[in-house]
Amino acid sequence: MVMIPMILPRYVTPKTLASGRTAFYWNCPARYRKQGSPYRSAALGVDLGQKELDAAAAIWNERLDGWLKEQSPLHQADNSRFATVEWLVNAYQRHDSFLERVGSFSRDDYRRVFRRVCDARITRSDGLEVRFGDAKINVVGVSTAEKVYHLFAETSPRTAEKLVIYCKAAWKRMQPHHPDLFRTDTPNPWDGVTIRRRQKAVKKHATRAETYRFAEGALENQRPELAAAAVLAFEFLMRPSSISAGFAAWSGYRGESAPDRIIVNHRKTGQRAEHPLEYIDEEGNLVPLYPDAEKVLARTPRRGASIVCQRSGTLFGDSTRLSQDVRAMADRLAMPDFTLDAARHGGMTELEERGLTEGQGRVLSKHKTATAYRGYAKETDMRVLEATKKRMGHSEQAEKPSKIKDPKNAKRRKISAKIQNSR
């Protein structure tokens, strides 16, 4: 039998699995990762033929090449087809209305959706099939917008919802700058698209007990970084993408400038959150606020600048790898429903169960809008019970607010006490 050697495409490496089969992976070079490449790695498949492998790798190489081209100071998007849909979305992505309103965390998603929208094939009234991105803006009416929406609604309803939202924003923001290019009867055809109602899956949430059961199990299995990740998600309401990207640094945990708190950053919203770790009660006693979380952090080795990093000290980067490791550990601990998302949703739910006002909850979670905040807390039995008790007049009086420890004032009090004792 003659073995035909396989030619590996760029950045593709094979790996022999325990079963003896060969898996292929695409990995972005480290030099491009350091430059901020949004593409990291991807599993291409198992036991692929040459054509299948080439096709799978080509998708990721084209994405990387496109990103590298965009990084060039000489790069300009193709605007040769003036006043087309593709021209419009390209112009929108370079405009301040996009750069100032859409966070860097979300821009890649906009680009992916716009690319799919432009490549969509629609059938004109004369029966000719055309690419939607080549259509002129002034011929796109509500019926055409609906055709594009329905192309995605059956197979990918979430993408279909996104394309309506993103396209509606592009039309709305760019129409004042190029009024002559848009239709006068329907300046924004996406306003007329009716999005189908769908039953959204309710994400699971982990309780405090479940979170710390996972953390203890991860510590016993020599994976302290996974234990720390679970605590950061539940207690400090961090997204997995923020945790894996190093937005919780050791320097922010009881640092010199803030020895009584932990400072974390939220990658998606760009918000900085300072969580106090202790306070002084009315009797002058120092009361810890997160004793269980600090016990986990105390058992987490400082392998790098980030609290959660790999044994080599490098970041997990893409949250996919971290989430996969958490998933594997949860299976090992017989906790099939536990994920970092579930831990974060559990923390958000606890805010409501404890009766925090929406304003107090948003101070901790750092959500920019009330709408975004409200979608996280789950309707648990405890929330229903507490609401019923308040309704029927059985709720206890709220405790007086406690004073947050001020390290400077505390230091002054210690100095003052020493002076009085010396006298």
MARZAPA-208394 format. One line per field, with one value per residue (C-alpha): x, y, z; chain; residue in three letters. Coordinates in Angstrom, 2 decimals. Each point is the difference from the previous one (the first is absolute). Example, Ala and Ser with C-alpha at 12.3 -4.5 7.8 and 13.67 -1.06 7.14 Angstrom:
east <- 12.30/1.37
north <- -4.50/3.44
up <- 7.80/-0.66
ch <- A/A
aa <- ala/ser
This chain:
east <- 0.00/1.44/-0.27/-0.59/1.64/-2.34/0.98/-0.89/-1.43/1.41/-0.18/-1.54/1.36/-1.11/-0.42/-0.41/-2.86/-0.14/-2.31/2.68/-1.91/1.61/-1.45/0.97/0.24/0.49/2.12/0.66/3.76/1.14/1.27/-3.52/-1.56/2.28/-1.22/-3.57/-1.31/-3.63/0.59/1.81/-0.54/-2.60/-0.61/-0.34/-1.11/1.13/1.41/-0.49/0.94/2.25/-2.90/-1.96/3.04/0.85/-3.55/-0.23/3.38/-0.72/-2.86/2.26/2.96/-2.25/-1.29/3.51/1.21/-2.93/0.77/3.70/-0.98/-2.17/2.98/2.00/0.07/-0.50/-3.12/-3.23/-3.27/-1.35/-2.26/0.09/-3.61/-1.34/-3.47/-0.31/-0.88/3.58/1.29/-2.45/1.02/3.70/-0.46/-1.98/2.75/2.52/-2.32/0.01/-3.60/1.35/3.36/-1.46/-3.19/1.13/2.58/3.13/-1.17/-3.08/1.46/1.14/-3.53/-1.32/2.56/-0.90/-3.72/0.47/2.19/-2.69/-2.70/1.95/0.69/-3.66/-1.61/-3.50/-2.33/-1.22/-3.53/1.22/1.27/3.70/2.07/2.35/2.36/-1.61/3.19/0.01/-3.49/-0.38/-1.24/-2.86/-1.58/-0.04/-3.53/-1.78/-0.76/3.69/1.06/-2.54/1.42/3.47/-1.36/-1.92/3.14/1.49/-3.11/-0.53/3.55/1.48/-2.69/2.48/2.09/-3.21/-0.84/3.49/0.00/-3.22/1.39/3.39/-1.37/-2.62/2.79/2.12/-2.90/-1.03/3.51/1.06/-3.23/0.53/3.47/-1.13/-3.73/-0.02/1.02/-2.97/-3.62/-2.34/-3.01/1.82/3.33/0.56/-1.59/1.11/-2.58/-2.67/1.47/-1.95/2.30/-1.53/-0.63/2.07/0.19/3.35/1.77/0.38/3.62/0.68/1.39/2.24/-0.66/2.62/0.30/0.51/2.60/2.11/-0.47/1.53/2.77/0.93/-0.01/2.21/2.48/0.13/0.66/2.93/-1.85/-0.07/-0.39/-3.39/-1.07/1.00/-1.87/-3.20/0.30/0.66/-3.06/-2.36/1.17/1.27/-2.32/2.71/-0.67/2.09/1.54/1.24/1.42/1.86/1.41/1.61/-2.36/0.39/3.64/1.82/1.00/-3.67/-0.48/0.80/2.54/1.97/-2.46/-3.06/0.97/-3.61/-1.50/0.27/-0.04/-1.12/-0.83/-2.80/1.29/-3.33/-1.17/3.38/-1.12/2.26/-1.49/1.35/-1.42/0.69/1.22/-0.65/-1.62/0.04/-3.24/-1.44/2.01/3.27/0.44/1.48/-2.51/1.03/-2.49/1.33/1.73/-0.69/1.21/3.20/0.69/-0.11/2.23/2.47/0.41/0.46/3.69/1.19/1.21/-0.30/-1.41/-3.56/-1.78/-1.23/2.68/1.52/2.80/2.52/-1.20/-1.62/-3.63/-2.72/-0.78/-3.14/-2.59/-0.62/3.02/-0.78/-3.66/1.00/2.28/-2.76/-2.43/2.41/0.56/-3.75/-0.58/2.70/-1.76/-3.40/-1.28/-1.26/-1.80/2.85/1.67/1.55/-3.09/-2.17/2.16/-0.36/-3.75/-0.17/1.75/-2.38/-2.97/1.30/-0.08/-3.75/-0.56/1.68/-2.36/2.48/-1.53/0.70/2.36/1.95/0.23/1.29/2.66/1.38/-0.55/0.94/-2.75/-0.50/-3.74/-2.85/-1.21/3.31/0.04/-3.55/0.56/2.36/-1.84/-2.02/-3.48/0.89/-2.25/1.88/-0.81/-3.67/-0.06/1.69/-2.32/-3.02/1.27/0.43/-3.45/-1.61/1.98/2.24/3.37/2.50/1.20/3.05/3.24/1.77/2.61/3.50/3.01/2.57/3.49/2.10/3.68/1.13/-2.47/0.86/3.65/-0.82/-1.95/2.95/2.41/-2.41/-0.35/3.80/0.33/-2.70/1.60/3.40/-1.56
north <- 0.00/3.33/2.77/3.42/2.69/2.73/3.63/1.99/3.48/3.03/-0.06/-3.49/-2.71/-3.64/-1.87/-3.74/-0.71/-2.84/-1.84/0.07/2.47/3.24/3.36/3.24/3.41/3.50/2.19/3.69/0.78/1.53/3.16/0.79/-0.83/2.56/2.55/-0.63/-2.45/-0.91/-3.46/-2.42/-3.68/-2.31/-3.73/-0.83/-3.62/-3.60/-2.24/2.63/-0.48/2.50/1.94/0.09/1.15/2.70/1.32/0.06/1.71/2.51/1.49/0.86/1.08/2.37/1.48/0.49/1.48/2.41/1.10/0.50/2.08/2.19/0.66/1.56/3.82/-0.07/-2.15/1.41/-1.86/-0.58/2.98/-0.33/-1.14/3.30/0.04/-3.80/-1.87/-1.19/3.56/1.16/-2.51/0.58/3.77/-0.47/-2.09/2.80/2.76/1.50/-1.13/-3.57/0.55/2.03/-1.97/-3.59/-1.33/-1.68/-3.26/-0.09/1.29/-3.39/-1.30/2.94/-0.72/-3.69/0.71/2.73/-2.34/-2.69/2.53/1.30/-3.54/-1.03/-0.95/1.32/-0.41/3.14/0.48/-0.95/-3.35/0.89/-1.00/2.75/0.67/2.32/1.97/1.07/1.51/3.77/1.55/1.81/-3.22/-1.73/0.14/-1.81/-3.04/-0.39/0.40/-2.68/-2.37/0.35/-0.50/-3.16/-1.49/-0.24/-0.30/-3.73/-1.25/2.67/2.07/1.81/1.10/1.11/2.20/1.46/0.87/1.99/1.87/0.67/0.99/2.23/1.81/0.37/1.48/2.31/1.34/0.49/1.38/3.57/0.07/-1.23/0.86/-0.02/-3.68/-1.31/-0.55/2.82/-2.25/-2.45/1.50/-2.99/-3.18/-2.03/1.81/-1.94/-3.46/-1.98/-2.24/-3.36/-0.79/-2.87/-1.84/0.98/-2.61/0.99/-0.34/-2.04/1.62/-1.36/0.60/1.18/-3.53/-1.47/2.60/-0.71/-3.73/0.34/2.26/-2.46/-2.87/1.92/0.76/-3.66/-0.95/2.44/2.52/3.09/2.35/-1.59/0.47/3.67/0.42/-1.36/2.39/3.00/-0.86/-0.52/2.54/2.78/-0.64/-0.24/-1.39/-3.02/2.07/2.58/-2.66/-1.87/3.22/1.04/2.77/-1.10/0.64/-0.79/3.66/0.88/-2.40/1.79/2.15/2.84/2.65/-1.96/-2.56/-0.60/-0.91/-1.88/1.90/-1.76/1.23/-1.02/-0.53/0.31/3.25/1.52/0.56/-0.11/-1.56/0.45/-2.50/0.64/-3.09/1.18/2.72/1.33/-0.51/2.36/-1.64/0.51/-3.63/-0.87/-2.19/-1.94/0.03/-2.82/-2.42/-3.10/1.66/1.16/-3.51/-1.22/2.85/-0.72/-3.54/1.23/0.31/3.19/-1.43/3.22/3.51/-1.32/-1.85/-2.55/-1.24/-3.23/-1.78/1.60/3.45/0.79/1.06/-2.30/2.75/-1.17/-1.03/-3.21/-1.80/1.08/-0.98/-3.40/-0.62/1.04/-2.29/-2.95/0.64/0.33/-3.36/-1.51/1.37/-1.28/3.55/-0.14/3.35/2.07/2.56/3.41/1.53/-1.89/1.30/3.60/-0.37/-1.48/3.02/2.33/-2.00/0.23/3.81/-0.17/-2.72/2.20/2.86/2.43/2.85/0.19/2.90/-1.94/-3.03/2.03/1.59/-3.50/-1.47/3.17/-0.45/3.21/-0.39/-1.27/-2.19/-1.88/-0.44/-1.34/-2.93/-1.85/-0.61/-3.22/-0.32/-2.33/-1.24/2.20/3.13/-0.96/-0.70/3.27/1.95/-1.71/0.68/3.68/0.12/-1.55/2.12/-2.74/1.41/1.14/3.58/0.74/0.25/3.31/0.50/-0.91/2.22/-0.99/-0.10/2.98/-1.04/3.61/0.70/-3.33/0.95/3.35/-1.75/-2.30/2.94/1.92/-3.02/-0.31/3.68/-0.28/-3.14/1.72/2.84
up <- 0.00/-1.05/2.60/-1.49/2.16/1.19/-0.49/3.10/-0.66/1.80/3.80/0.12/2.27/0.30/3.26/0.51/2.39/2.52/-2.38/-2.69/-2.18/-1.17/0.98/-1.72/1.66/-1.33/2.31/-0.41/0.19/3.29/-1.73/-1.24/3.35/1.63/-2.54/1.18/-2.59/0.79/-1.46/2.30/-0.78/-1.45/-0.31/-3.71/0.22/0.30/-2.78/-2.69/-3.62/-1.78/-1.55/3.23/1.94/-2.54/0.03/3.81/0.41/-2.78/2.02/2.93/-2.13/-1.96/3.22/1.32/-3.31/0.01/3.53/-0.85/-3.01/2.21/2.29/-2.84/0.10/-3.78/0.20/-1.36/-0.27/-3.47/-0.72/-3.77/-0.04/1.27/1.58/0.24/3.18/0.36/-0.44/2.68/2.68/-0.73/0.30/3.21/1.61/-0.55/1.17/3.50/0.47/-0.01/1.68/2.86/0.60/-0.55/2.44/-1.31/1.60/-2.27/-3.28/-1.27/0.35/-2.05/-2.71/-0.14/-0.26/-2.63/-2.04/0.05/-0.87/-3.00/-1.25/0.27/-3.33/-0.65/-2.97/-1.72/-1.33/-3.49/1.30/-0.11/3.04/1.21/2.87/2.55/0.62/-3.66/0.19/-0.04/3.24/-1.72/-1.25/3.39/1.33/2.80/-2.17/-0.88/3.62/0.96/-2.62/1.53/3.49/-0.95/-1.58/3.48/2.19/-0.56/0.54/2.27/1.74/2.25/-3.00/-1.71/2.99/0.03/-3.71/0.40/3.01/-1.59/-3.41/1.59/1.85/-3.16/-1.98/2.85/0.67/-3.62/-1.49/1.35/-1.57/-3.45/-0.22/-3.81/-0.12/2.00/-0.92/0.93/0.62/2.29/1.14/2.31/-1.40/3.03/2.14/-1.87/0.63/2.60/2.02/0.83/3.61/1.26/3.27/1.37/2.05/3.65/1.03/3.09/3.12/2.72/3.68/2.46/1.39/-3.47/-0.91/3.06/-0.37/-3.47/1.31/2.73/-2.48/-2.42/2.80/1.03/-3.63/-0.29/-2.18/2.23/-2.97/-0.75/3.62/-0.16/-3.31/1.56/2.95/-2.25/-2.09/2.94/2.58/-2.24/-2.96/-2.64/-3.47/-1.06/-2.82/2.53/2.33/-2.75/-1.49/3.29/1.12/3.62/0.89/3.23/0.21/0.46/2.89/3.28/-1.82/1.54/-1.19/1.20/2.68/1.01/-3.38/-3.26/-3.28/-3.18/-3.48/-2.31/-3.52/-1.81/1.58/0.81/3.59/3.07/3.12/3.52/2.48/3.72/1.80/3.57/2.08/3.57/1.92/2.57/2.78/-1.84/-1.02/-3.39/-1.83/-3.16/-2.85/-2.19/2.40/-2.13/-3.19/1.68/1.26/-3.61/-1.21/2.82/-1.37/-3.59/-0.98/-1.66/-3.30/-1.96/0.07/-0.27/2.79/-2.53/-2.36/-1.19/1.86/-2.36/1.10/-3.34/-0.35/-1.23/-2.52/-1.72/2.58/-1.94/1.48/3.56/-0.36/-1.37/2.98/2.40/-1.82/0.29/3.71/0.61/-1.67/2.18/3.09/-1.19/-0.48/-3.61/0.11/1.42/-2.29/0.52/-1.61/2.49/2.87/-1.20/-0.49/3.48/1.45/-1.83/1.28/3.56/-0.26/-0.51/2.59/2.61/-0.85/-1.54/-1.94/-3.71/0.61/2.61/-2.26/-2.93/2.21/0.53/-3.47/-1.94/-2.58/-1.94/-0.52/2.11/-2.87/-0.15/3.78/0.33/-2.32/2.34/3.26/-0.07/1.50/2.87/2.79/2.47/-2.00/-0.17/3.76/0.94/-2.27/1.58/3.53/-0.79/-1.58/3.06/2.46/1.37/-1.12/2.64/0.21/-2.09/1.93/0.24/-2.72/1.05/-0.40/-2.60/1.38/-0.98/0.29/0.47/2.83/1.60/-0.05/1.60/2.75/0.76/0.18/2.24/2.32/0.29/0.91/2.68/1.46/0.17/1.95
ch <- A/A/A/A/A/A/A/A/A/A/A/A/A/A/A/A/A/A/A/A/A/A/A/A/A/A/A/A/A/A/A/A/A/A/A/A/A/A/A/A/A/A/A/A/A/A/A/A/A/A/A/A/A/A/A/A/A/A/A/A/A/A/A/A/A/A/A/A/A/A/A/A/A/A/A/A/A/A/A/A/A/A/A/A/A/A/A/A/A/A/A/A/A/A/A/A/A/A/A/A/A/A/A/A/A/A/A/A/A/A/A/A/A/A/A/A/A/A/A/A/A/A/A/A/A/A/A/A/A/A/A/A/A/A/A/A/A/A/A/A/A/A/A/A/A/A/A/A/A/A/A/A/A/A/A/A/A/A/A/A/A/A/A/A/A/A/A/A/A/A/A/A/A/A/A/A/A/A/A/A/A/A/A/A/A/A/A/A/A/A/A/A/A/A/A/A/A/A/A/A/A/A/A/A/A/A/A/A/A/A/A/A/A/A/A/A/A/A/A/A/A/A/A/A/A/A/A/A/A/A/A/A/A/A/A/A/A/A/A/A/A/A/A/A/A/A/A/A/A/A/A/A/A/A/A/A/A/A/A/A/A/A/A/A/A/A/A/A/A/A/A/A/A/A/A/A/A/A/A/A/A/A/A/A/A/A/A/A/A/A/A/A/A/A/A/A/A/A/A/A/A/A/A/A/A/A/A/A/A/A/A/A/A/A/A/A/A/A/A/A/A/A/A/A/A/A/A/A/A/A/A/A/A/A/A/A/A/A/A/A/A/A/A/A/A/A/A/A/A/A/A/A/A/A/A/A/A/A/A/A/A/A/A/A/A/A/A/A/A/A/A/A/A/A/A/A/A/A/A/A/A/A/A/A/A/A/A/A/A/A/A/A/A/A/A/A/A/A/A/A/A/A/A/A/A/A/A/A/A/A/A/A/A/A/A/A/A/A/A/A/A/A/A
aa <- met/val/met/ile/pro/met/ile/leu/pro/arg/tyr/val/thr/pro/lys/thr/leu/ala/ser/gly/arg/thr/ala/phe/tyr/trp/asn/cys/pro/ala/arg/tyr/arg/lys/gln/gly/ser/pro/tyr/arg/ser/ala/ala/leu/gly/val/asp/leu/gly/gln/lys/glu/leu/asp/ala/ala/ala/ala/ile/trp/asn/glu/arg/leu/asp/gly/trp/leu/lys/glu/gln/ser/pro/leu/his/gln/ala/asp/asn/ser/arg/phe/ala/thr/val/glu/trp/leu/val/asn/ala/tyr/gln/arg/his/asp/ser/phe/leu/glu/arg/val/gly/ser/phe/ser/arg/asp/asp/tyr/arg/arg/val/phe/arg/arg/val/cys/asp/ala/arg/ile/thr/arg/ser/asp/gly/leu/glu/val/arg/phe/gly/asp/ala/lys/ile/asn/val/val/gly/val/ser/thr/ala/glu/lys/val/tyr/his/leu/phe/ala/glu/thr/ser/pro/arg/thr/ala/glu/lys/leu/val/ile/tyr/cys/lys/ala/ala/trp/lys/arg/met/gln/pro/his/his/pro/asp/leu/phe/arg/thr/asp/thr/pro/asn/pro/trp/asp/gly/val/thr/ile/arg/arg/arg/gln/lys/ala/val/lys/lys/his/ala/thr/arg/ala/glu/thr/tyr/arg/phe/ala/glu/gly/ala/leu/glu/asn/gln/arg/pro/glu/leu/ala/ala/ala/ala/val/leu/ala/phe/glu/phe/leu/met/arg/pro/ser/ser/ile/ser/ala/gly/phe/ala/ala/trp/ser/gly/tyr/arg/gly/glu/ser/ala/pro/asp/arg/ile/ile/val/asn/his/arg/lys/thr/gly/gln/arg/ala/glu/his/pro/leu/glu/tyr/ile/asp/glu/glu/gly/asn/leu/val/pro/leu/tyr/pro/asp/ala/glu/lys/val/leu/ala/arg/thr/pro/arg/arg/gly/ala/ser/ile/val/cys/gln/arg/ser/gly/thr/leu/phe/gly/asp/ser/thr/arg/leu/ser/gln/asp/val/arg/ala/met/ala/asp/arg/leu/ala/met/pro/asp/phe/thr/leu/asp/ala/ala/arg/his/gly/gly/met/thr/glu/leu/glu/glu/arg/gly/leu/thr/glu/gly/gln/gly/arg/val/leu/ser/lys/his/lys/thr/ala/thr/ala/tyr/arg/gly/tyr/ala/lys/glu/thr/asp/met/arg/val/leu/glu/ala/thr/lys/lys/arg/met/gly/his/ser/glu/gln/ala/glu/lys/pro/ser/lys/ile/lys/asp/pro/lys/asn/ala/lys/arg/arg/lys/ile/ser/ala/lys/ile/gln/asn/ser/arg
